[in-house]
Amino acid sequence: MNNKRLLLHFILFSLIALHCSLIITGCSSFFIRFITKSFENLPNSPDTVAAKIAHPIFQNVGLSVLWVGHATCLIQIDDKIFLTDPIFSETAGMISKRRIEPGILPSSIDKLDYILISHIHFDHLNYGSLSILPKSAAVLMPTGSAEYVPEFGFSDYHEMNPWTTFEADGVRITAVPVKHFSGRYGFDGAWLNHNTYTGYVVEYKGKTVFFAGDTGYDPEKFKTIGEKFRINVALIPIAPIEPHEFMKHVHADPEEALHIFDDVHAKIMIPIHHRTFVQGLDSTLTFAENQLRLLASERKLGDRMLILKVGEQRIIIP
């Protein structure tokens, strides 16, 4: 990984932050409202997670999922451990402060095989979190992301285009297309040659997990995924919602998340990307979750919808 280019990225971000602070009165209404909402009633410390699981990795389990918060999930399929978009830091991009602490301590992850990075935004590609995770893991990320990732000493790094696969030791991971936007700093996506975002389908020993990362709704993309895989569990984002006309192009709301769930034909859905940080202009941290609960009840989804608390772990297949 190119640390010189990483330093350049940091300098650019610092200049952008300074520029915005100087011309804040000329920024868009949405930007001002979002910054205001991020800091209003800001707690001194995030809400705590009671009784964190000290040993989240099982000796024997078919498939389990622990929601760490935001888009971070600890997934165990038999003897393989996967971690999605790890963020354990107190802030995302030094702007949005965490409102509830991570569901587990990163030190409790004493075995790690794969880290899946869905895209390079600050709340999904978090340097401080990567630096403290076990180096036994291989890191998978979208094509064009490597120049944003410093050398942390992981066992391997792989960039992936949509519909390409990585295979090793019986594990098969396929990058699948989703609907989001590229870049890290808000302007650099304009010159990138690749879409620096993806979803993943993980297959191992007859179990399949779909991690959507961060995405808007695109029926063609998700129906194709559903045709190609038999998915046990789908991890699907449900927030931010407001302002919907703006957000719908890159973020799924609860209704759209259920469309994704239907399209990919998953047996179980676990909602992600909510409750952890202030997102968009949603009125409360539980705004999206409350809507999803209502919709799930109306559609009688029952045990097919697992709405986890931060830090909660479920065994899906014993």
C-alpha positions, 0 to 999 in steps of 0.5 A: 500500500502507498503510504505517501498517497495516503498522506496526500489524502489526509492533507486533502481532507484537512484542507477540505475541512478547513475550507468548509469551516471558513465558508460554512455560511455558503454551504448547502442547507442540508450540510448545515442541518446535518452538521447541526444535528450531528452536534446537537445534544452531543453526549459526553460519552456514548451509551454503554452496551451492558454485558458485552460478550467477552468470548464471541467466537464459538468452538462449534457453530454452523453460522452466527452473527454478532452486530457490533454496530453500524455496518460492523458484524462479526460473522462465524461460519463453522471455523471461519471468522469474518468481520464487515466494515470494522469501526470501533472508533469514537467518531466517523471522519472526525465529524459524527460522534458515536452514540452507542459504544461498540458491541464488543471489545476489539480485543475479544476478536482473537481469531480473524480470517477475513475483513470485508470492506464494502467501500472507502467512506469514513464510517466503513473504512476506519484506519484506527480500527484496522490497526488494532485487529488480528493481522491473520486476516485477509482484507477484501475491498473494491477495486480502486480502494488499495491506494486509500489503505495503508499497510497494516500488516495483514496477511493479504489484500485483495481488490475485487470487481463486481462478480469476481470471486476470491477462493481459499481453503473452501471459502468463496467470496463474491463481490456483487454490485450494489448502488452507492457512490465512490470516493472518500472525501466527497470530490475524489469520486469524480476521477476514480476509474472504478466504483469503490463500493461493493457488496459481498456474498460469502459461501462456506460449507453450505452456508451463505451470507449476503453483506450489502454494505451500504446501498440504495435500492436497485431491483435489477442488481438485487434480483440477479443476486437472488437468482445466483445464490441461496442466501441464509442471512442477508445483512441489509442497511436501513438508514439514513432515511431523511431527506428521502428524495436525496437519500434514496439514490444511495441509501435504502430505507426500511421499505426498500430494505425489505424489497432487497430482502425479497429480491435476494430471497434470503431466509433471514434479514438482519438490519444494519447501518442504523442506531450508531451514528447520526445519519442524514436528518432522521429525527431519532437514532431509532427512527429507521428501526421503528419503521422496520418493526412496524413493516415487519409486523404488518408483513408477518415476517416473524423469525425471518426478521432479526432486529439485533441490539448492538452487542447481541449475537444470534446463532442462526445455524447451530 
